[in-house]
Amino acid sequence: MSSRSFSFSSESVTEGHPDKIADQISDAVLDAVLTDDPEGRVACETLITTGLVVVAGEITTKTYVDIPRLVRKTVAEIGYTRAKYGFDAETCGVIVALDGQSPDIAQGVDESFEVQHGDFDPIDQIGAGHHGMMFGYASNETEELMPLPIQLAHRITHRLSEIRKADVLPYLRPDGKAQVTIRYEVDEHGHQRPVEIERVLISTQHRDGLDAEMLIKPDLIDHVLRPILPHDLYDEKRFADSDFVYVNPTGKFVIGGPMGDTGLTGRKIIVDTYGGAAPHGGGAFSGKDPT
């Protein structure tokens, strides 16, 4: 028997969201460096706006990375291959502004605090370039061991990309976002469990001239939501309710991607972790080597 209940919402974004494009470019640079130089030091930041990508940061490596080519490849794989989508991988400008890692930071990695103060334990020899905090836990709410709201939001955004790339709904464009609200019940022992999907919101970029309520919403219910939402957490009849699923509630979403909003590496740190269900230390994951 529940003693109380509460609702919790989390959001996710598609691979074509401007901030996520920036994250993926920074990660692509990091991967390219570490593939050939496992000891490389990388702190890569990306800014993306209409027609332009700026890659900046501090990188010290023995290998060479063709960053403009890598940027265009990453953007093309996401799906921005035509100017009418708001961005074009072939024609966008790419500016690279990189420096070597600061020697003040490097000394903390090359020789740890413990080694600098007389401790030569091999485990303590590698230091950290920055101090930071990490929060995390495993949840029994999903197979992925993540809280249900963020995991369902991720499933929706992944599914949006899948059906777009498979041409199931050819009018979809790469930018998008999903938000899921879950109702929880808490028993007398303080144990909480998800009992109901209260609301789903999807905003997806699309071709011009389409009606969100009459065309896009029914399509997303059939091709995105029905295949992935846990059937024991909602009543099928609720799809007919006006307050269960919202699709493009502003009316239309034609201008998207970097043309609609500037993207920055590290601006989706809550999406990248627990969707707000856990504290966050403040640092971004994308484009940073393990030190």
C-alpha positions in Angstrom: 0.0 0.0 0.0 1.4 3.4 -1.0 1.8 6.1 1.5 2.3 8.8 -1.1 3.0 9.4 -4.8 4.9 11.9 -6.9 5.7 12.6 -10.5 9.1 12.9 -12.1 10.1 14.1 -15.6 13.3 13.6 -17.6 14.2 14.7 -21.1 16.5 13.4 -23.9 17.6 14.9 -27.2 18.2 13.3 -30.6 21.6 13.1 -32.3 20.6 16.1 -34.5 20.0 18.5 -31.6 22.7 21.2 -31.8 24.2 20.5 -28.4 24.4 16.8 -29.2 26.0 17.5 -32.5 28.7 19.5 -30.6 29.1 16.6 -28.1 29.5 14.1 -31.0 32.1 16.2 -32.8 34.2 16.6 -29.6 33.9 12.8 -28.9 34.9 12.0 -32.5 38.1 14.1 -32.1 38.9 12.4 -28.8 38.3 8.9 -30.3 40.6 9.7 -33.2 43.4 10.9 -31.0 43.2 7.9 -28.5 43.0 5.4 -31.4 46.5 6.2 -32.5 47.9 7.7 -29.3 46.5 6.2 -26.1 48.6 8.6 -24.1 47.2 11.7 -25.8 45.7 14.5 -23.7 42.4 15.9 -25.0 40.1 18.6 -23.9 38.0 19.4 -27.0 35.1 21.8 -27.1 32.8 22.5 -30.0 30.5 25.3 -30.9 28.1 25.0 -33.8 25.8 27.6 -35.3 24.3 28.4 -38.7 26.7 27.2 -41.4 29.7 27.1 -39.0 31.5 24.7 -36.7 34.2 25.9 -34.3 36.5 23.3 -32.7 38.7 24.6 -29.9 40.5 23.3 -26.8 43.8 21.9 -25.6 45.3 18.8 -27.2 48.7 17.2 -26.8 49.3 14.2 -29.0 51.8 12.4 -31.2 49.3 11.7 -33.9 47.6 13.8 -36.6 43.9 14.2 -36.9 42.2 15.8 -39.9 39.6 17.7 -37.8 37.7 19.4 -40.7 37.2 16.0 -42.4 36.2 14.4 -39.1 33.7 17.2 -38.5 32.1 16.8 -41.9 31.9 13.0 -41.6 30.2 13.3 -38.1 27.7 15.8 -39.3 26.9 13.8 -42.4 26.4 10.6 -40.4 23.9 12.4 -38.1 21.9 13.4 -41.2 22.6 17.0 -42.0 23.4 16.6 -45.7 21.2 19.2 -47.3 21.0 23.0 -46.8 17.2 22.8 -46.6 17.6 20.7 -43.4 19.3 23.8 -41.8 22.8 22.5 -42.1 25.0 20.8 -44.7 28.1 18.8 -43.9 29.7 19.5 -47.2 29.4 23.3 -47.3 29.5 24.3 -43.6 32.6 26.3 -42.5 35.0 24.6 -40.0 37.3 26.6 -37.8 39.9 24.8 -35.7 41.6 26.6 -32.8 43.7 24.2 -30.7 46.5 24.7 -28.3 48.7 22.2 -26.4 47.7 21.2 -22.8 48.8 23.7 -20.2 52.1 22.6 -18.5 50.5 23.5 -15.2 47.8 21.0 -15.9 50.1 18.5 -17.5 52.4 18.3 -14.4 49.4 17.1 -12.3 48.8 14.2 -14.7 52.5 13.3 -15.4 53.3 13.2 -11.7 50.5 12.7 -9.3 50.1 14.6 -6.0 51.1 11.5 -4.1 54.3 11.0 -6.2 55.2 14.7 -5.8 55.1 14.1 -2.0 57.1 11.0 -1.8 54.7 8.1 -2.5 55.8 5.8 -5.3 52.9 3.3 -5.2 52.4 2.4 -9.0 48.7 2.8 -8.6 49.1 6.4 -7.5 51.6 7.4 -10.2 49.1 8.8 -12.7 47.6 12.0 -11.6 44.5 14.0 -12.7 44.5 17.1 -14.8 41.5 18.5 -13.0 39.6 17.8 -9.8 36.0 16.8 -10.2 33.1 15.0 -8.7 31.1 12.0 -10.1 27.7 10.7 -9.0 26.1 7.5 -9.9 24.1 4.4 -8.9 22.3 1.4 -10.3 18.5 1.3 -10.5 16.3 -1.7 -10.7 13.7 0.3 -12.7 15.0 -0.8 -16.1 17.2 -3.5 -17.7 19.8 -0.7 -18.3 19.9 -0.1 -14.6 18.9 3.5 -15.1 15.9 5.4 -13.8 12.8 4.9 -15.9 12.1 8.5 -17.0 15.5 9.2 -18.6 15.7 5.7 -20.1 12.3 6.0 -21.8 13.2 9.5 -23.0 16.4 8.0 -24.5 14.5 5.2 -26.2 12.1 7.7 -27.8 14.9 9.8 -29.2 16.8 6.8 -30.4 13.7 5.5 -32.1 13.1 8.8 -33.8 16.6 8.6 -35.4 16.0 4.9 -36.4 12.8 5.5 -38.2 14.2 8.7 -39.8 17.3 6.9 -41.2 15.2 3.9 -42.3 12.8 6.3 -44.2 9.8 5.0 -42.3 8.7 8.6 -41.9 10.7 10.4 -44.7 9.4 13.9 -43.6 11.4 13.8 -40.2 14.5 15.8 -39.8 17.5 15.2 -37.4 16.7 17.7 -34.6 14.3 16.6 -31.8 13.6 16.2 -28.1 11.5 14.0 -25.9 10.2 14.4 -22.3 8.6 11.6 -20.2 6.7 12.1 -16.9 6.4 9.0 -14.6 4.2 8.7 -11.6 5.9 6.9 -8.6 4.3 5.4 -5.5 6.2 5.2 -2.2 5.3 2.6 0.3 5.4 2.8 4.1 9.0 1.6 4.1 10.2 4.4 1.8 10.6 2.2 -1.3 9.5 3.9 -4.5 8.4 2.3 -7.7 7.2 3.6 -11.1 3.5 2.8 -11.6 2.3 4.9 -14.5 3.5 6.9 -17.6 1.6 10.2 -17.0 2.7 12.2 -20.0 4.9 12.0 -23.1 6.1 15.1 -25.1 7.9 14.8 -28.4 9.2 17.7 -30.5 10.7 16.7 -33.8 12.0 18.7 -36.7 10.0 18.0 -39.9 9.4 19.0 -43.5 7.4 22.2 -44.0 3.6 22.1 -44.6 2.7 19.2 -42.2 0.0 19.2 -39.6 1.4 18.1 -36.2 -1.9 17.0 -34.7 -3.4 15.2 -37.7 -0.3 13.6 -39.3 2.8 13.7 -37.2 1.2 12.8 -33.9 -0.6 9.6 -35.1 2.6 8.6 -37.0 4.8 8.9 -33.9 2.3 7.1 -31.7 2.3 4.1 -34.2 6.0 4.0 -35.1 7.7 5.4 -32.0 5.7 5.1 -28.9 3.7 1.8 -29.3 6.8 -0.3 -30.0 8.8 0.9 -27.1 6.6 2.1 -24.2 6.1 -0.6 -21.4 2.5 -1.7 -21.9 2.0 -2.3 -18.2 2.5 1.3 -17.4 -0.2 2.9 -19.5 -3.7 2.2 -20.9 -3.8 2.0 -24.7 -7.0 4.1 -24.5 -5.0 7.1 -23.3 -3.6 7.6 -26.8 -7.0 9.1 -27.5 -6.7 11.6 -24.7 -5.5 15.1 -25.4 -3.2 15.3 -22.3 -1.3 12.0 -22.7 0.9 12.6 -25.8 2.0 16.1 -27.0 3.7 16.4 -30.3 5.3 19.7 -31.5 3.0 21.7 -29.1 4.3 25.0 -30.5 2.6 24.2 -33.8 5.5 23.4 -36.2 9.3 22.6 -36.0 10.7 23.2 -39.5 13.7 25.4 -38.6 16.0 23.2 -36.5 19.5 22.1 -35.9 22.3 24.7 -35.8 20.1 27.1 -37.8 17.5 27.1 -35.1 19.8 27.1 -32.1 23.5 27.3 -31.2 25.1 24.1 -30.0 27.8 23.7 -27.4 29.7 20.8 -26.0 28.7 20.0 -22.4 25.3 21.7 -22.4 23.4 18.4 -22.0 25.1 17.0 -18.9 21.8 16.1 -17.2 20.6 14.3 -20.4 24.0 12.4 -20.4 23.5 11.2 -16.8 20.4 10.5 -14.8 17.9 13.0 -16.2 17.9 15.0 -13.0 17.3 12.0 -10.7 20.8 12.2 -9.2 23.2 15.1 -8.3 25.7 16.2 -10.9 29.3 17.3 -10.3 29.1 19.9 -13.1 31.6 18.5 -15.6 30.9 17.3 -19.1 32.0 13.9 -20.4 32.4 14.7 -24.2 35.8 15.4 -25.6 37.8 14.7 -22.5 40.5 12.1 -22.1 40.3 9.9 -18.9 42.8 12.0 -16.9 
